[in-house]
């Protein structure tokens, strides 16, 4: 009785959590563990796909249980000799934060923590946060107050609930978070996830703990992120962190630090691991992803630097040497010809012809580009320090469409930036109509402390003006996107199946090459990858769908047949 905690500490659920994670660890990408080689000292490695050494796997599982359960024991749990420490993670914001969550969990898992997806089972709650707009931060403050109420209701028989803020908001508002209403126990910036176990240990003593130091070289290259879902068909791979562009409206350089790129070899290794696990689509991530520059090897530093897109400039001097994004994209696309490659978020200045040519030539690099415009007014673009004019941007758009026929385009826009006149706004409206994007991300301007705009410009537009302009931009975007997507009606689209549609169990959904959501009935179809057998689509399958209708955000269609990337490319 002095070993088993009381029922209120949900011991059975935590044992199940531990057991499920042990099984997941042993699956190692749906493969078992085998003794490789011969003699008295065989080495351990992953079995060939489809095989599993039951005896060796069972032995390893027992040993792993002993080794991994010890760090999960907390000897200070009230009313019990020990308890297991379960972590609950919530992610807010961009894809980089999804990747950060996977990195943070990899660090904690290695230190012996359990992960739960049930809030009521958690001993530690960590929020991976966004700070790009005021609204994003307000969501976190509201969530913290809810969690603090949960914390106050914690039973005395349970260990105290600890709450942590991770990511960009932690970096921007360290003091406010620690002292405002005493809501948080730990604060961890984007470059300090390795320090999580120590910070949690400090918090366990009842003290607040923080580490928000930015790094000039941290890329977490040696940490293999633990995927949020082991059965996911797609994954994110971070290739660089930080940004040097210093756009006047943007908080990212102040919350994520200076640009630094991962070594090419570590990126390719992670892509290979994901391929072995059955992942069918990888998105290469970075705040300025196509500025990738690997200088980790001496010989890389002699590489020639590509030029900027015509009519584009930067506030910093040209960076010489290093393996560039075109080389990375080339090598990543060679890892698995049946794995799609995407990348986000790029800056329009870094699209040399070799990148565009590679996208056109490789069947597994998606014919989709994100080209953030932010405004259609050259005057506002100058105030934003974007490094290009409206004319240069439109010239790039035309060059992209000439280089990659049928390319799908997406963009970002800000409504109501400092000093924006009605004429400036209408120029943005006309840009939306002229380019006709397939996907758009549009927001009202939200001034951020530390940015150049905060120190040099006046946020002079009333909220109602920003709101009206944003609504007009959204309306025009939807109108034009519906027309752009409507061009696909009657045509076949290659779709990676993600799973059941959220609106109907009788339908499946996925995304096409242009990253547009496609919904279609879950019916039998011809298997074009085999002998013409009749099959049903499964998550991770590539299927051809004939589009029957289109909106600004979704395509609907009917299944044609299952296929492969190679087979689909051969019949384009």
GUTOR-613667 format. One line per field, with one value per residue (C-alpha): residue number from 1; y, x, z; residue in one letter. Coordinates in steps of 0.2 Angstrom, whole numbers, plus 2048, in hexadecimal, padded with zeros to 3 digits. Each point is the difference from the previous one (the first is absolute). Layout:
num = c(NUM|...)
y = c(Y|...)
x = c(X|...)
z = c(Z|...)
residu = c(A|...)
***
This chain:
num = c(1|2|3|4|5|6|7|8|9|10|11|12|13|14|15|16|17|18|19|20|21|22|23|24|25|26|27|28|29|30|31|32|33|34|35|36|37|38|39|40|41|42|43|44|45|46|47|48|49|50|51|52|53|54|55|56|57|58|59|60|61|62|63|64|65|66|67|68|69|70|71|72|73|74|75|76|77|78|79|80|81|82|83|84|85|86|87|88|89|90|91|92|93|94|95|96|97|98|99|100|101|102|103|104|105|106|107|108|109|110|111|112|113|114|115|116|117|118|119|120|121|122|123|124|125|126|127|128|129|130|131|132|133|134|135|136|137|138|139|140|141|142|143|144|145|146|147|148|149|150|151|152|153|154|155|156|157|158|159|160|161|162|163|164|165|166|167|168|169|170|171|172|173|174|175|176|177|178|179|180|181|182|183|184|185|186|187|188|189|190|191|192|193|194|195|196|197|198|199|200|201|202|203|204|205|206|207|208|209|210|211|212|213|214|215|216|217|218|219|220|221|222|223|224|225|226|227|228|229|230|231|232|233|234|235|236|237|238|239|240|241|242|243|244|245|246|247|248|249|250|251|252|253|254|255|256|257|258|259|260|261|262|263|264|265|266|267|268|269|270|271|272|273|274|275|276|277|278|279|280|281|282|283|284|285|286|287|288|289|290|291|292|293|294|295|296|297|298|299|300|301|302|303|304|305|306|307|308|309|310|311|312|313|314|315|316|317|318|319|320|321|322|323|324|325|326|327|328|329|330|331|332|333|334|335|336|337|338|339|340|341|342|343|344|345|346|347|348|349|350|351|352|353|354|355|356|357|358|359|360|361|362|363|364|365|366|367|368|369|370|371|372|373|374|375|376|377|378|379|380|381|382|383|384|385|386|387|388|389|390|391|392|393|394|395|396|397|398|399|400|401|402|403|404|405|406|407|408|409|410|411|412|413|414|415|416|417|418|419|420|421|422|423|424|425|426|427|428|429|430|431|432|433|434|435|436|437|438|439|440|441|442|443|444|445|446|447|448|449|450|451|452|453|454|455|456|457|458|459|460|461|462|463|464|465|466|467|468|469|470|471|472|473|474|475|476|477|478|479|480|481|482|483|484|485|486|487|488|489|490|491|492|493|494|495|496|497|498|499|500|501|502|503|504|505|506|507|508|509|510|511|512|513|514|515|516|517|518|519|520|521|522|523|524|525|526|527|528|529|530|531|532|533|534|535|536|537|538|539|540|541|542|543|544|545|546|547|548|549|550|551|552|553|554|555|556|557|558|559|560|561|562|563|564|565|566|567|568|569|570|571|572)
y = c(800|80C|7FD|801|812|804|7FF|813|7FF|7F6|7F3|7F3|80D|805|7EE|7FE|810|7F9|7EF|808|80A|7F2|7F6|80F|802|7ED|802|80B|805|7F0|7F5|7F5|7FF|7F2|7F9|804|7F7|7F0|7FB|803|813|803|812|807|808|801|7F0|800|807|7F3|7F5|800|7F7|7FC|7F9|80E|80D|7F9|800|811|806|7FA|808|810|800|7FF|80D|80C|7FF|806|812|800|7FE|80F|7FD|80F|7FD|803|7F0|7F4|7F9|805|805|802|811|803|80F|808|80B|80C|809|811|809|7FB|7F0|804|7FF|7EF|7FB|808|7F6|7F0|806|804|7EF|7F7|809|7FC|7EE|7FD|806|7F4|809|7F9|809|801|807|801|811|7F8|7F3|80D|805|80C|80B|809|80C|803|812|80D|812|806|80A|806|7F5|7F1|805|804|7EE|7FA|80C|7FA|7EE|803|807|7F0|7F5|80A|7FC|7EE|801|807|7F1|7F4|7F3|800|7ED|805|808|813|804|809|80C|805|80D|7FB|808|812|807|7FA|809|810|802|7F6|80D|803|7ED|7FC|80E|803|7F8|7F2|7F5|7F7|7F5|7FF|80B|7F9|809|7F8|7FD|7F8|7F0|7F6|808|7FA|7F2|80B|80E|7F4|7F9|812|802|7F0|809|80D|80E|808|7FC|808|7FF|80B|802|801|7F7|803|7EE|7F5|7F6|7F0|7F7|7F1|7FE|7F6|807|7F4|801|805|7F2|7EF|7FD|811|800|811|808|810|801|810|805|811|80B|813|80E|80F|809|80C|805|80F|7F8|7EF|7F9|7F0|806|805|7F0|7F4|808|801|7F4|7F0|7F0|7EE|7F5|7F8|7EE|801|806|7F2|7F4|806|7FF|7EE|7FB|807|7F7|7F0|803|801|813|805|813|80B|813|809|80D|811|812|804|7EE|804|80A|7EF|801|7F1|805|7F2|7F9|80A|7FB|806|812|801|7FD|80E|80B|801|811|808|800|80E|811|7FA|806|7FC|80B|7F5|7FD|7F0|7F1|7F7|7ED|7F1|7F3|808|7FC|7F9|7F3|7FB|7FF|7F5|7F4|7FF|7FC|7F1|7F8|7F8|802|7FC|80D|812|80F|811|80F|80F|80F|807|813|805|807|7EE|7F7|7FD|7F8|7EF|7FF|803|7F4|7F2|802|7FE|7F1|7F5|7F7|7FF|813|808|80D|80C|810|80B|812|80C|811|809|80F|805|812|804|80E|7F4|7F3|80D|804|7ED|7FF|7F1|804|800|80A|7FB|7FF|7F5|7F4|7FF|7FC|7F2|7F9|800|7F8|7F2|7FC|7FF|7F5|7F4|7FF|7FD|805|803|811|805|811|80A|811|80D|80C|811|802|810|80F|7F6|80A|7FB|801|7F4|7F4|800|7FC|7F0|7FC|802|7F5|7F2|801|801|7F1|7F5|7F6|7EE|802|810|805|811|80A|811|809|7FD|80B|7F6|808|7FF|801|80F|805|801|80C|80A|7FF|805|7F3|80D|7F6|7FD|7EE|802|805|7F2|7F4|807|7FF|7EE|7FB|807|7F7|7F0|802|804|7F1|7F4|806|7FE|7F0|7F8|805|7F9|7F0|7FF|7FD|7EF|7FA|7F1|7FD|7F2|805|7F6|7FF|7F9|7F9|806|7F7|802|811|809|804|7EE|7EF|7FB|80B|801|80F|804|80E|802|805|812|7FD|803|7F5|7F3|7F6|7F1|7F1|7F1|7F3|7F2|804|7F7|7FD|808|7FA|7EE|7F4|80A|7FA|809|809|80D|80F|801|80E|802|7FA|80B|800|809|80A|807|812|803|811|80D|80E|80C|7F3|7EE|7F5|7F2|7F2|7ED|7F2|7FB|7F3|7FE|804|805|810|7F8|7F9|810|80B|7F5|803|813)
x = c(800|80F|805|7F0|7FA|7EE|7F3|7FF|812|7F9|80E|7F8|7FF|812|805|7F7|808|811|7FC|7FA|80F|80C|7F7|801|813|802|7F6|80E|7F6|7F6|80F|807|811|80C|811|80B|810|807|80C|7FF|7FD|7F2|7FB|7EE|7F7|7EF|7F9|7FC|7EF|7F2|80B|800|80B|7F4|80C|80D|7F2|7F9|811|803|7EF|803|811|7F9|7F2|80D|80B|7F2|7F4|80D|801|7ED|800|7FD|804|7F7|7EE|7F4|7F9|80A|812|801|7F6|802|803|7F4|802|7F2|806|7F5|806|7FB|805|80A|808|810|7F7|7FA|812|806|7F3|807|812|7FB|7F7|80F|80B|7F3|7FD|813|800|7F3|7EF|7F0|7F4|7EE|7F2|7F4|801|7FA|80E|80E|80C|809|7F7|80A|7FA|80A|7FB|7FF|804|7FE|7F0|7F7|7F1|80B|808|7EE|7FB|80F|7FC|7EE|805|80C|7F2|7F6|80F|804|7EE|803|810|7F7|7F4|80E|7FE|80C|803|808|810|7FE|7FC|80E|7FC|80D|800|80C|804|7FF|7F4|80C|80E|7F7|7F7|80B|7FE|7ED|7FD|809|7F9|7EF|7F4|80D|7F8|810|80D|80D|803|80B|805|802|812|800|7F6|80F|7FE|7EF|804|80A|7F3|7F3|80B|801|7EE|7FD|808|7F3|80A|7FD|80D|804|80C|7FD|812|801|80E|80A|802|7F2|7F7|7FC|808|805|7EE|7F4|7EF|7F3|7F1|7F0|7F6|80A|7F4|800|803|809|80D|80A|813|808|80F|804|7FB|7FF|7FF|80C|7F4|7FA|7F0|7F9|7F0|807|804|809|812|7FD|7F8|809|811|80C|800|80A|7FE|801|80D|7FA|805|7F5|7F1|802|801|7F0|7F7|807|7F9|7EF|800|804|7F1|7F4|7FE|7FB|802|80E|7FF|811|7FE|808|7FB|80A|801|808|80E|807|813|80A|812|803|80E|80F|7FE|7EE|806|808|7EF|7FA|7F2|7F0|7F9|7F0|7F0|801|7FB|802|80C|804|805|810|80F|800|805|80E|802|7F7|7F5|7EF|7EE|801|80D|7F5|7F0|809|807|7F0|7F6|80C|7FD|7EF|7F9|7EF|801|7F9|80B|7F9|808|7FA|802|80B|804|7FD|812|807|7FA|80F|7FC|808|7F3|7F1|808|802|7EE|7FA|80B|7FD|7F0|800|803|7EF|7FC|7FA|809|7FC|805|7FC|7FB|7FA|7FA|7FC|807|812|7FF|7FA|80D|80E|7F9|7FF|813|7FB|80E|7F5|7F3|7EF|807|80F|7F4|7F4|810|805|7EE|800|812|7FA|7F0|80B|80C|7F4|7F0|7F0|809|7F5|803|7FD|804|7FF|7F8|7FF|7F1|802|813|807|7FB|7F6|7F5|7F0|80A|80D|7F2|7F8|811|801|7EE|806|80F|7F4|7F6|80F|809|7F1|808|7FA|803|801|804|7F9|801|7FD|810|805|80F|80D|80C|813|7FC|806|7EE|7FD|80F|7FF|7EE|7EF|7F2|7F3|7F2|7F0|7FC|7F0|809|80C|7F1|7F7|810|803|7EF|801|811|7F8|7F1|80A|80D|7F1|7F8|811|805|7EF|804|811|7FB|7F1|80D|803|7EE|7FF|812|809|80A|80D|7FB|809|7F3|800|7F1|7ED|7F8|7FB|7EF|7FB|807|7FA|80D|813|80B|812|80A|805|811|7FB|7FC|7ED|7F4|7F7|7F1|7F9|7F5|807|7FC|809|80C|80C|812|80B|80F|7FC|7F7|7F0|7F9|7F1|806|7FB|80B|80A|80A|810|7FA|802|7F0|7F9|7F0|7F6|7FA|7EE|7FE|80B|800|80D|806|7FB|7FE|7F3|801|7FF|80D|808|80E|80E|811|812|80A|80B|7F1|7F6|80E|803|7EE|800)
z = c(800|802|7EE|7F6|800|803|7F2|7FF|7F9|7F1|801|7F5|7F2|802|7FF|7F0|7F9|805|7F8|7F0|7FE|803|7F2|7F5|803|7FC|7F0|7F9|7F1|800|800|80E|807|7FA|805|7F1|7FC|808|80E|812|7FF|7F3|7FC|802|7F1|7F8|7F8|7ED|7FD|803|80C|813|80C|80E|80C|7FE|800|810|809|7FA|806|812|801|7F9|80D|80E|7F8|7FB|80F|80D|7FA|800|813|80B|812|807|7FA|80F|807|7F6|7FF|7ED|7F1|7ED|7F9|7F1|7F4|7F6|7F1|7F7|7EF|7FA|7F0|7F1|7FA|808|811|7FB|7FD|810|80A|7F8|805|812|802|7F9|80E|80E|7FA|800|812|805|800|7FA|7F3|803|7F4|80E|80A|810|800|7FF|80E|7F4|7F3|7F2|7F4|7F0|7FC|7F1|802|7EE|804|810|7FD|801|811|807|7FC|80B|80E|800|800|80E|80B|7FD|804|810|806|7FC|80A|80F|800|800|80F|80E|7FD|7EF|7FC|7FC|7EE|7F7|7F1|7F3|7F1|7F2|7F0|7F9|80D|80D|7F7|7FE|811|80D|80E|7FD|800|810|80A|7F9|80C|803|7F3|7FA|808|7F1|7F1|7F2|7F0|7EF|802|811|7FF|804|812|803|80C|80B|800|804|80E|807|7FF|809|810|7FF|7F7|7EF|7F3|7EF|7F2|7F1|7FA|7ED|7F7|7F1|7FC|807|7F3|80A|7F2|80B|807|7F6|803|806|7F4|809|7F7|7FC|7F2|7F7|7EE|800|80B|802|7FF|807|7F5|807|80E|802|7F4|7FA|7F5|80E|7F7|80A|806|805|811|7FA|801|812|805|7F5|7FE|7F2|7F1|802|7F6|805|7F8|7F0|806|80F|7F6|7F3|80E|808|7EF|7FE|811|7FC|7EF|809|80C|7F1|800|7EE|801|808|802|802|80C|804|804|7F0|7F9|7EF|808|806|801|807|805|80B|7F5|7FB|7EE|800|803|7EF|7F7|7F5|806|7F6|7FB|806|7F6|7F3|808|812|80E|812|80F|803|7F5|7F5|809|7F8|7FF|807|7F8|7FB|7FF|7EE|806|80F|7F6|7F3|80D|80A|7F1|7FC|811|7FB|7EF|807|80D|7FD|804|805|808|80A|803|7F3|7FC|7EE|7FF|800|7F1|7F4|7F0|806|80D|7F4|7F3|80D|806|7EE|7FC|810|800|813|804|801|7F3|80D|806|80E|7FB|80E|7F9|810|7F6|7EE|802|7FD|80D|80E|7FA|803|811|804|7FA|7F5|7F3|7F0|7F7|7FA|7EE|805|809|7F1|7F5|80C|7FF|7ED|800|80C|7F6|7F0|808|809|7F5|80B|810|80F|809|812|809|810|801|80E|801|807|802|807|7F5|7F3|7F6|7F7|7F0|807|806|7EE|7F9|80B|7FA|7EE|803|807|7F0|7F5|807|805|80E|804|813|80A|812|804|811|807|805|813|806|80A|80C|7FB|7EE|7F5|7FD|813|801|7F0|7F9|807|801|7FA|7F9|80B|803|7F6|7F1|801|802|7F1|7F5|806|7FC|7EE|7FD|806|7F5|7F1|804|801|7F0|7F6|809|7FB|7EE|801|808|7F4|7F2|807|7FE|7F4|802|80A|80F|809|812|810|80B|812|807|803|7FC|810|7FA|7FA|804|7EE|7F9|7FF|7FF|7FB|7F7|7EE|7F9|803|812|7FE|80A|7F6|806|7F7|804|809|7F2|7F7|7F2|7F4|807|7F3|809|7FF|7F4|7FF|811|808|810|80C|803|810|809|7F7|7EF|7F1|7F6|7F1|803|7F2|806|7FF|809|808|80D|807|80C|7FA|7F1|7FF|7F5|7FD|801|7F0|805|80C|7F9|804|7FE|7F2|7F7|801|7FA|7F1|7FA|803)
residu = c(X|X|X|X|X|X|X|X|X|X|X|X|X|X|X|X|X|X|X|X|X|X|X|X|X|X|X|X|X|X|X|X|X|X|X|X|X|X|X|X|X|X|X|X|X|X|X|X|X|X|X|X|X|X|X|X|X|X|X|X|X|X|X|X|X|X|X|X|X|X|X|X|X|X|X|X|X|X|X|X|X|X|X|X|X|X|X|X|X|X|X|X|X|X|X|X|X|X|X|X|X|X|X|X|X|X|X|X|X|X|X|X|X|X|X|X|X|X|X|X|X|X|X|X|X|X|X|X|X|X|X|X|X|X|X|X|X|X|X|X|X|X|X|X|X|X|X|X|X|X|X|X|X|X|X|X|X|X|X|X|X|X|X|X|X|X|X|X|X|X|X|X|X|X|X|X|X|X|X|X|X|X|X|X|X|X|X|X|X|X|X|X|X|X|X|X|X|X|X|X|X|X|X|X|X|X|X|X|X|X|X|X|X|X|X|X|X|X|X|X|X|X|X|X|X|X|X|X|X|X|X|X|X|X|X|X|X|X|X|X|X|X|X|X|X|X|X|X|X|X|X|X|X|X|X|X|X|X|X|X|X|X|X|X|X|X|X|X|X|X|X|X|X|X|X|X|X|X|X|X|X|X|X|X|X|X|X|X|X|X|X|X|X|X|X|X|X|X|X|X|X|X|X|X|X|X|X|X|X|X|X|X|X|X|X|X|X|X|X|X|X|X|X|X|X|X|X|X|X|X|X|X|X|X|X|X|X|X|X|X|X|X|X|X|X|X|X|X|X|X|X|X|X|X|X|X|X|X|X|X|X|X|X|X|X|X|X|X|X|X|X|X|X|X|X|X|X|X|X|X|X|X|X|X|X|X|X|X|X|X|X|X|X|X|X|X|X|X|X|X|X|X|X|X|X|X|X|X|X|X|X|X|X|X|X|X|X|X|X|X|X|X|X|X|X|X|X|X|X|X|X|X|X|X|X|X|X|X|X|X|X|X|X|X|X|X|X|X|X|X|X|X|X|X|X|X|X|X|X|X|X|X|X|X|X|X|X|X|X|X|X|X|X|X|X|X|X|X|X|X|X|X|X|X|X|X|X|X|X|X|X|X|X|X|X|X|X|X|X|X|X|X|X|X|X|X|X|X|X|X|X|X|X|X|X|X|X|X|X|X|X|X|X|X|X|X|X|X|X|X|X|X|X|X|X|X|X|X|X|X|X|X|X|X|X|X|X|X|X|X|X|X|X|X|X|X|X|X|X|X|X|X|X|X|X|X|X|X|X|X|X|X)
***
